[in-house]
Amino acid sequence: MPRLTHASLLALSLLGPSGFAQTQEPAKIADQYVKAAGGSKVLSKIHTMTLEGTFTNTADGKSGTYTLDTKLPNRYYSELVFGDKNLIEAYNGKSAWHRTAAGDLGTLLGQEGLQLEAASSYYNSRFLNLKKNKLALAFVGHTQVRGKDALQVEVTAPTGVKREVFFDPQSHLIVKETGAVGGIDEELMYDDYRAVDGVKLPYKIELHRGHDAYSVDIARAAINGTVGERVFDFPIKSQVKLPDLKALFKEIDDNQKAIDKLKENYAGTRVEEETEFEKDGKVKKTTVNEYNFFYLKGDEVSTLVKKDGKPLSDAEQKKENEKTQKEIADIQKREAKKEAKDEKAKEEGKKDKEDDDVGIETFLRACQFVNPRRERFRGEDVLVFDFEPNPEYKAHKLVEKIIQKLAGVIWIDEKAHDVARLEAYFVGDFRFAGGLLANLQKGTSFIFEQAYINNEIWLPTYMEAHLGVRVLLLKGFSLNAVTHYSDYKRFNVETLSTINQPKGAAPTAPNPNDPTPEKPL
């Protein structure tokens, strides 16, 4: 019989009767943590948490101060101060921002911003109400942390951002976390847990941030202390006075017709990638479709050309082209009908009912605008500000109710009178027909981004949506959709009109690869 070494005994202790590592239920691991950290009743009453202390850089021995503040529902502030420099990463519930050691202050975009948003949701959830907080757990396996056994669980946010959390199987407390925050990889090791108002909090933290390592000693830990909203917002000295938003938004609205006309000089390629997830955050399926598109009367007219990287067959392409022709005809009929209606209303001196639709005035009333600042975006000067629901506004129409559920951040080019970027998310569930038809779940978020093309117009370059949806009271699903726009080409609009078409026939959909563009972009 072979001799059992210490290493082999350790390995056997991690194995089940079948000889394979026993699978743990991640929800059970989370429940054990909740009980060990203070219990669900105590943790659910945490509104704010503060950790303050000092740190030493393990490489050069320099010291400084450390602060971590969290606040419900989704506020996060982390700061390292050394000398006259400080590193800040924060999420104020609407936008993510940071301050570098060089003193640069700015809004975080894309994945970096999503990472901070996910960190805020994670730290405020405390592994309570996982379904409500849209956090998916998956058991990764047994591993070692500082030479001791640990249970590794992967936590996935609705946006797909992942964080690895390691639990001590004896104390059930968290001993380690890894994940990217604001574009920087971080690893945190926790030790010396102490009870603070019934909550177990670590008093020793080893923080690895990028290439730097800090040994943090907590001097003050507080539960439900006073933490004002200003803590999480941009520093006041970095903010500017907002212009007359009513006038600015009206200029954007008035400029839309001119923008739509300019768009008709452009065509390009659009690639849509949709990823559906299982309840544990694992990918269920992914589809990728590619389209050629152009603009007509303010609408984006598209023709599918590839599925999952493969060109369509001749028969499939013919069918898609026919669908495009029908769409063009429908747009032309709609515009002709609208023009006739407008003309009749003008002759009769009546106000068109469409003028009563929800417009910029509703947006101004339904939202509050805060944290104005000026930044550079894609090489252009833009005005940036956060927005959030106005609790005093009473919504009646569907669009009003949707607007009042949104919070986020917007980038505006004041000179071009257009939106350069928009980030928004639902602060609560939104139910269509009282939830009978569909329930768009809290945390559902959207990103829309444009680029200034040919020094004349902002055109879409990127769209991202993270959807949590429950349809017809059935099982819900989560879906991430990412759209990339590229290969913009400028055309002489006359070349896109009907050419060699029978009288009365719809024009052929322009293919960006066919006509000779005036200028590729």
C-alpha positions as MATLAB code, in Angstrom:
seq = 'MPRLTHASLLALSLLGPSGFAQTQEPAKIADQYVKAAGGSKVLSKIHTMTLEGTFTNTADGKSGTYTLDTKLPNRYYSELVFGDKNLIEAYNGKSAWHRTAAGDLGTLLGQEGLQLEAASSYYNSRFLNLKKNKLALAFVGHTQVRGKDALQVEVTAPTGVKREVFFDPQSHLIVKETGAVGGIDEELMYDDYRAVDGVKLPYKIELHRGHDAYSVDIARAAINGTVGERVFDFPIKSQVKLPDLKALFKEIDDNQKAIDKLKENYAGTRVEEETEFEKDGKVKKTTVNEYNFFYLKGDEVSTLVKKDGKPLSDAEQKKENEKTQKEIADIQKREAKKEAKDEKAKEEGKKDKEDDDVGIETFLRACQFVNPRRERFRGEDVLVFDFEPNPEYKAHKLVEKIIQKLAGVIWIDEKAHDVARLEAYFVGDFRFAGGLLANLQKGTSFIFEQAYINNEIWLPTYMEAHLGVRVLLLKGFSLNAVTHYSDYKRFNVETLSTINQPKGAAPTAPNPNDPTPEKPL';
ca = [
       0.000    0.000    0.000;
       1.496    3.384   -0.954;
       2.530    5.696    1.867;
       0.175    8.645    2.452;
       2.046   11.931    2.590;
       0.781   15.167    4.146;
       0.075   16.522    0.661;
      -1.914   13.455   -0.358;
      -3.951   13.576    2.877;
      -4.766   17.205    2.152;
      -5.813   16.318   -1.374;
      -8.017   13.473   -0.133;
      -9.684   15.780    2.369;
     -10.923   17.879   -0.558;
     -12.336   14.889   -2.388;
     -15.710   13.283   -2.112;
     -16.449    9.563   -2.117;
     -16.132    9.493   -5.907;
     -12.608   10.884   -5.807;
     -13.553   14.261   -7.265;
     -13.710   17.593   -5.424;
     -17.116   18.004   -3.860;
     -19.264   20.632   -5.515;
     -20.541   23.311   -3.173;
     -23.775   25.217   -3.562;
     -22.780   28.887   -3.947;
     -26.063   30.058   -2.402;
     -25.316   27.959    0.693;
     -21.812   29.447    0.940;
     -23.364   32.917    0.732;
     -25.920   32.049    3.420;
     -23.163   30.792    5.715;
     -21.271   34.047    5.206;
     -24.372   36.125    6.019;
     -24.879   34.226    9.285;
     -21.200   34.527   10.225;
     -21.013   38.239    9.372;
     -23.905   39.124   11.654;
     -27.070   37.564   10.298;
     -29.524   38.722    7.657;
     -31.550   40.820   10.140;
     -28.491   42.857   11.156;
     -26.926   43.105    7.692;
     -30.205   44.205    6.111;
     -30.250   47.257    8.374;
     -26.858   48.510    7.174;
     -27.381   51.794    5.345;
     -23.804   53.074    5.388;
     -20.412   51.577    6.202;
     -17.092   53.355    6.738;
     -13.585   51.949    7.095;
     -10.777   54.400    7.865;
      -7.154   53.689    8.648;
      -3.535   54.009    7.629;
      -1.498   52.117    5.075;
       2.117   51.371    4.295;
       3.371   50.790    0.778;
       5.223   47.487    1.092;
       7.663   48.442   -1.688;
       8.953   51.847   -0.537;
       7.649   52.035    3.040;
       5.712   55.252    2.407;
       2.565   55.667    4.445;
      -0.781   57.372    4.032;
      -4.469   57.157    4.886;
      -7.145   54.793    3.592;
     -10.903   55.379    3.365;
     -13.739   53.192    2.125;
     -17.351   54.426    2.220;
     -20.429   52.603    0.977;
     -24.041   53.716    1.082;
     -27.317   52.241   -0.082;
     -28.516   51.723   -2.676;
     -25.384   51.936   -4.847;
     -22.769   54.410   -3.604;
     -19.052   53.614   -3.379;
     -15.977   55.691   -2.489;
     -12.397   54.443   -2.123;
      -9.460   56.756   -1.386;
      -5.731   56.400   -0.786;
      -3.953   59.600    0.320;
      -0.158   59.902    0.455;
       1.403   63.327    0.851;
      -0.330   65.807   -1.420;
      -1.549   63.064   -3.758;
      -4.685   60.981   -3.558;
      -6.173   58.157   -5.571;
      -9.964   58.161   -5.685;
     -12.429   55.783   -7.303;
     -16.121   56.478   -6.783;
     -19.602   55.685   -8.021;
     -22.364   58.150   -7.091;
     -25.314   56.110   -8.300;
     -25.299   57.774  -11.710;
     -21.719   57.961  -12.953;
     -18.325   56.473  -12.122;
     -15.325   58.772  -11.702;
     -11.754   58.750  -10.503;
      -8.846   60.940   -9.568;
      -5.338   59.803  -10.444;
      -2.135   60.384   -8.479;
      -1.292   63.086  -11.038;
      -4.463   64.938  -10.048;
      -6.418   64.183  -13.222;
     -10.141   64.008  -12.577;
     -12.633   62.458  -14.981;
     -15.651   60.302  -15.673;
     -14.897   56.624  -16.268;
     -16.319   55.166  -19.467;
     -17.129   51.713  -20.778;
     -15.816   48.702  -18.919;
     -13.966   50.829  -16.363;
     -17.191   52.548  -15.380;
     -19.118   49.270  -15.319;
     -16.517   47.797  -12.972;
     -17.057   50.572  -10.438;
     -20.820   50.278  -10.772;
     -20.523   46.525  -10.144;
     -18.263   47.110   -7.134;
     -20.837   49.467   -5.654;
     -23.649   46.937   -6.095;
     -21.503   44.132   -4.694;
     -20.334   45.936   -1.534;
     -23.821   47.227   -0.747;
     -25.537   43.864   -1.295;
     -23.597   41.969    1.414;
     -24.822   38.771   -0.259;
     -28.421   39.527    0.717;
     -31.336   39.241   -1.731;
     -29.105   38.008   -4.538;
     -31.993   37.702   -6.976;
     -33.248   41.204   -6.226;
     -29.731   42.626   -6.506;
     -29.202   40.756   -9.808;
     -25.999   39.054   -8.638;
     -25.310   35.581  -10.039;
     -23.123   33.134   -8.094;
     -21.136   30.180   -9.402;
     -18.931   27.841   -7.387;
     -15.425   27.705   -8.885;
     -13.787   25.212   -6.523;
     -11.460   24.632   -3.598;
      -8.236   26.613   -3.517;
      -5.572   27.897   -1.142;
      -5.379   31.366    0.411;
      -2.319   31.987    2.577;
      -1.796   28.242    2.830;
      -5.323   27.508    4.033;
      -8.285   25.942    2.280;
     -10.776   28.398    0.787;
     -13.962   28.160   -1.258;
     -13.857   30.232   -4.446;
     -17.122   31.736   -5.729;
     -17.527   33.803   -8.874;
     -19.933   36.753   -8.566;
     -21.350   38.141  -11.823;
     -23.095   41.518  -12.037;
     -25.943   42.146  -14.533;
     -23.452   43.924  -16.808;
     -21.265   40.807  -16.972;
     -18.540   42.177  -14.687;
     -17.102   39.374  -12.563;
     -15.441   39.265   -9.141;
     -13.815   36.282   -7.440;
     -14.609   35.892   -3.730;
     -12.847   33.417   -1.425;
     -14.486   32.178    1.797;
     -12.915   30.487    4.812;
     -14.808   27.143    5.163;
     -14.339   27.290    8.949;
     -15.287   30.883    9.851;
     -17.343   31.342    6.623;
     -16.005   34.914    6.365;
     -14.400   36.408    3.255;
     -10.619   36.078    3.228;
      -9.878   37.330   -0.265;
     -11.410   39.169   -3.241;
     -10.076   39.759   -6.740;
     -11.457   41.844   -9.565;
     -10.881   44.926  -11.677;
     -12.089   48.305  -10.407;
     -11.881   51.357  -12.650;
      -9.663   49.484  -15.089;
      -7.110   48.440  -12.452;
      -6.788   44.861  -11.186;
      -7.189   44.633   -7.441;
      -6.686   41.882   -4.886;
      -7.786   42.323   -1.266;
      -6.872   39.979    1.603;
      -8.900   40.304    4.820;
      -7.916   39.432    8.383;
      -8.523   40.338   12.052;
     -12.326   40.466   11.906;
     -13.997   42.306   14.779;
     -17.629   42.944   15.666;
     -18.911   46.480   15.053;
     -22.556   46.952   16.048;
     -23.090   43.244   15.489;
     -21.353   43.182   12.087;
     -18.024   41.398   11.513;
     -15.607   43.769    9.726;
     -11.897   43.249    8.860;
      -9.351   45.414   10.676;
      -6.410   44.312    8.549;
      -6.456   44.533    4.743;
      -3.710   43.695    2.294;
      -4.473   45.612   -0.897;
      -2.735   44.814   -4.171;
      -3.609   47.482   -6.731;
      -1.937   47.100  -10.094;
       1.796   46.804   -9.354;
       1.501   48.351   -5.891;
       0.831   46.633   -2.563;
      -0.461   48.293    0.590;
      -0.746   46.987    4.135;
      -3.816   48.655    5.672;
      -4.612   48.892    9.397;
      -8.173   49.998   10.136;
      -8.417   52.525   12.980;
     -12.138   53.301   12.705;
     -15.017   51.197   11.451;
     -18.568   52.504   11.562;
     -21.974   51.112   10.676;
     -24.778   53.550    9.792;
     -22.707   56.607   10.524;
     -23.424   59.865    8.685;
     -22.113   59.714    5.123;
     -23.442   62.556    2.962;
     -24.180   62.311   -0.760;
     -21.444   64.876   -1.448;
     -18.863   62.235   -0.508;
     -19.642   60.320   -3.690;
     -20.078   63.266   -6.072;
     -17.471   65.094   -8.109;
     -15.540   67.653   -6.030;
     -17.355   70.988   -6.147;
     -14.246   72.804   -7.380;
     -14.275   70.615  -10.513;
     -17.867   71.481  -11.351;
     -19.116   74.261  -13.606;
     -22.349   76.189  -13.831;
     -24.947   74.468  -15.957;
     -26.185   76.447  -18.954;
     -29.898   77.019  -19.506;
     -30.832   73.368  -20.058;
     -34.256   74.229  -21.438;
     -32.640   76.362  -24.128;
     -29.856   73.851  -24.779;
     -32.199   70.874  -25.153;
     -34.510   72.916  -27.387;
     -31.537   73.687  -29.631;
     -30.771   69.960  -29.785;
     -34.395   69.189  -30.654;
     -34.556   71.954  -33.276;
     -31.284   70.756  -34.763;
     -32.515   67.171  -35.126;
     -34.046   67.699  -38.579;
     -30.769   69.104  -39.888;
     -28.906   66.178  -38.288;
     -31.302   63.658  -39.886;
     -30.713   65.264  -43.287;
     -26.935   65.095  -42.890;
     -27.190   61.446  -41.852;
     -28.662   60.600  -45.249;
     -25.203   61.247  -46.710;
     -23.747   58.326  -44.759;
     -23.836   54.532  -44.851;
     -21.903   51.958  -42.878;
     -21.683   48.575  -41.170;
     -23.376   47.501  -37.951;
     -22.451   44.362  -35.991;
     -24.812   43.172  -33.242;
     -23.697   40.636  -30.640;
     -26.290   39.219  -28.241;
     -25.332   37.059  -25.266;
     -27.900   35.274  -23.123;
     -26.896   34.104  -19.641;
     -27.861   31.280  -17.308;
     -28.923   32.161  -13.761;
     -25.356   31.548  -12.470;
     -23.897   34.095  -14.887;
     -22.545   31.532  -17.346;
     -23.080   32.160  -21.047;
     -26.066   30.280  -22.463;
     -25.711   31.311  -26.097;
     -24.220   34.045  -28.268;
     -25.346   35.254  -31.690;
     -23.607   37.751  -33.984;
     -25.316   39.470  -36.928;
     -23.794   41.931  -39.392;
     -25.763   44.525  -41.363;
     -25.193   47.166  -44.014;
     -27.220   50.284  -43.273;
     -28.023   53.819  -44.333;
     -30.302   56.602  -43.076;
     -33.646   57.666  -44.505;
     -35.926   60.329  -42.987;
     -34.235   59.941  -39.627;
     -34.548   56.129  -39.600;
     -31.758   53.593  -39.839;
     -32.494   51.215  -42.723;
     -30.573   47.944  -42.452;
     -29.930   44.831  -44.513;
     -28.654   41.646  -42.871;
     -25.561   40.300  -44.686;
     -23.916   37.865  -42.235;
     -24.945   35.502  -39.439;
     -22.278   34.412  -36.953;
     -19.576   35.484  -39.405;
     -21.006   33.602  -42.393;
     -22.471   35.401  -45.445;
     -26.123   34.684  -46.232;
     -27.006   32.341  -49.055;
     -28.304   33.906  -52.295;
     -31.886   32.976  -51.373;
     -31.531   34.391  -47.856;
     -29.958   37.575  -49.164;
     -32.733   38.048  -51.720;
     -35.311   37.738  -48.938;
     -33.451   40.292  -46.773;
     -33.210   42.717  -49.695;
     -36.964   42.433  -50.241;
     -37.569   43.218  -46.557;
     -35.374   46.304  -46.903;
     -37.319   47.481  -49.963;
     -40.566   47.117  -48.038;
     -39.121   49.102  -45.127;
     -38.091   51.901  -47.487;
     -41.571   51.984  -49.031;
     -43.185   52.065  -45.573;
     -41.011   54.994  -44.501;
     -41.852   56.905  -47.670;
     -45.594   56.295  -47.218;
     -45.408   57.342  -43.579;
     -43.581   60.547  -44.443;
     -46.010   61.375  -47.251;
     -48.953   60.831  -44.904;
     -47.343   62.970  -42.207;
     -46.615   65.795  -44.646;
     -50.225   65.764  -45.883;
     -51.496   65.775  -42.315;
     -49.227   68.657  -41.329;
     -50.297   70.654  -44.364;
     -53.996   70.110  -43.609;
     -53.521   71.082  -39.968;
     -51.667   74.204  -41.068;
     -54.475   75.191  -43.470;
     -57.105   74.689  -40.765;
     -55.018   76.510  -38.172;
     -55.075   73.487  -35.886;
     -52.332   72.164  -33.672;
     -51.012   68.776  -34.713;
     -51.688   66.204  -31.982;
     -48.098   65.030  -32.295;
     -47.096   68.347  -30.742;
     -48.600   67.022  -27.515;
     -46.158   64.105  -27.411;
     -43.680   63.922  -24.545;
     -40.710   66.092  -25.394;
     -37.811   67.911  -23.824;
     -40.056   69.766  -21.376;
     -41.109   66.462  -19.829;
     -37.505   65.308  -19.563;
     -36.578   68.534  -17.799;
     -39.424   68.144  -15.305;
     -39.061   64.393  -14.750;
     -35.314   64.535  -14.013;
     -32.909   66.421  -11.794;
     -29.488   67.402  -13.153;
     -26.403   67.458  -10.939;
     -22.571   67.386  -10.998;
     -22.019   69.481  -14.151;
     -18.448   69.438  -15.464;
     -16.556   69.977  -18.680;
     -14.395   67.193  -20.079;
     -12.746   65.991  -23.278;
     -14.476   63.168  -25.110;
     -13.031   61.620  -28.276;
     -10.969   64.777  -28.784;
     -13.937   67.152  -28.435;
     -14.934   69.518  -25.611;
     -18.209   68.367  -24.041;
     -20.516   69.262  -21.178;
     -21.122   66.342  -18.803;
     -23.736   66.062  -16.076;
     -25.573   63.398  -14.104;
     -29.338   63.035  -14.031;
     -31.724   61.268  -11.680;
     -35.507   60.990  -11.200;
     -37.328   64.038   -9.862;
     -39.447   62.622   -6.996;
     -41.803   65.618   -7.067;
     -42.875   65.067  -10.674;
     -46.105   63.089  -11.166;
     -45.864   60.969  -14.311;
     -48.987   60.074  -16.301;
     -48.037   58.906  -19.810;
     -45.986   55.770  -20.505;
     -42.941   57.704  -21.737;
     -43.107   59.954  -18.680;
     -43.120   56.908  -16.407;
     -40.121   55.435  -18.250;
     -38.144   58.678  -17.999;
     -38.836   58.940  -14.281;
     -37.323   55.500  -13.710;
     -33.973   56.478  -15.248;
     -30.720   57.759  -13.779;
     -27.365   58.156  -15.455;
     -24.922   60.548  -17.091;
     -24.942   62.430  -20.394;
     -22.208   64.001  -22.546;
     -23.299   66.899  -24.812;
     -21.431   68.732  -27.558;
     -22.855   72.239  -27.159;
     -21.450   73.484  -30.472;
     -22.788   70.596  -32.567;
     -26.063   70.496  -30.570;
     -25.960   66.731  -30.188;
     -25.447   63.988  -27.612;
     -21.979   62.411  -27.705;
     -22.643   59.727  -25.103;
     -25.447   58.609  -22.814;
     -25.469   56.117  -19.954;
     -28.722   55.285  -18.192;
     -30.133   52.584  -15.966;
     -33.478   51.798  -14.352;
     -33.536   52.678  -10.653;
     -36.526   50.366  -10.152;
     -38.511   47.683  -11.965;
     -40.652   48.963  -14.818;
     -43.821   46.981  -15.483;
     -45.635   47.011  -18.801;
     -49.407   46.511  -18.303;
     -48.866   46.126  -14.588;
     -46.305   43.385  -15.144;
     -48.678   41.130  -17.091;
     -46.873   41.662  -20.390;
     -43.306   42.239  -19.239;
     -41.218   43.425  -16.333;
     -38.059   45.357  -17.176;
     -36.023   44.761  -14.061;
     -34.143   47.211  -11.874;
     -30.532   47.606  -12.981;
     -31.321   47.216  -16.685;
     -28.859   49.632  -18.283;
     -27.988   51.206  -21.614;
     -24.963   52.911  -23.151;
     -25.082   54.955  -26.354;
     -21.945   56.500  -27.863;
     -21.211   58.571  -30.965;
     -18.137   59.920  -32.774;
     -17.722   63.237  -34.581;
     -17.452   62.135  -38.218;
     -15.982   64.164  -41.073;
     -15.925   67.241  -38.816;
     -19.668   67.764  -39.403;
     -21.863   65.278  -37.515;
     -21.994   62.912  -34.542;
     -22.837   59.374  -35.715;
     -23.372   56.206  -33.609;
     -20.310   54.075  -32.927;
     -21.343   51.918  -29.974;
     -24.449   50.766  -28.138;
     -24.660   48.423  -25.189;
     -27.667   47.109  -23.295;
     -27.807   44.871  -20.232;
     -31.345   43.579  -19.897;
     -33.100   41.752  -17.112;
     -36.593   40.875  -18.359;
     -39.533   38.801  -17.177;
     -42.131   38.197  -19.904;
     -45.798   37.184  -19.390;
     -45.199   36.171  -15.761;
     -42.873   33.425  -16.992;
     -39.273   32.758  -16.083;
     -37.068   35.785  -16.631;
     -33.873   35.976  -18.633;
     -30.821   38.220  -18.781;
     -29.336   39.420  -22.033;
     -26.374   41.580  -23.009;
     -26.484   43.226  -26.430;
     -23.490   45.067  -27.880;
     -23.614   46.928  -31.197;
     -20.593   48.294  -33.057;
     -20.944   50.792  -35.926;
     -18.040   51.132  -38.328;
     -16.884   51.699  -41.925;
     -18.800   54.939  -42.344;
     -18.640   56.237  -45.903;
     -19.922   59.571  -47.122;
     -21.981   59.513  -50.292;
     -23.435   62.091  -52.603;
     -27.053   61.740  -51.570;
     -28.152   61.939  -55.223;
     -26.443   58.605  -55.945;
     -28.733   56.952  -53.401;
     -31.936   57.878  -55.203;
     -33.760   55.569  -57.602;
     -31.558   54.462  -60.484;
     -32.976   52.455  -63.380;
     -36.073   51.656  -61.343;
     -39.570   51.238  -62.779;
     -41.752   54.268  -62.168;
     -43.235   54.169  -58.673;
     -40.902   51.412  -57.421;
     -39.027   51.754  -54.145;
     -35.333   52.605  -54.509;
     -32.743   49.896  -54.099;
     -31.154   49.860  -50.682;
     -27.636   51.310  -51.031;
     -24.816   48.969  -50.191;
     -21.817   50.788  -48.646;
     -19.558   48.491  -50.654;
     -21.194   49.248  -54.012;
     -21.509   52.986  -54.753;
     -18.324   55.008  -54.961;
     -18.174   57.111  -51.830;
     -17.093   60.702  -51.831;
     -14.894   60.037  -48.837;
     -14.301   56.860  -46.794;
     -14.180   57.528  -43.042;
];
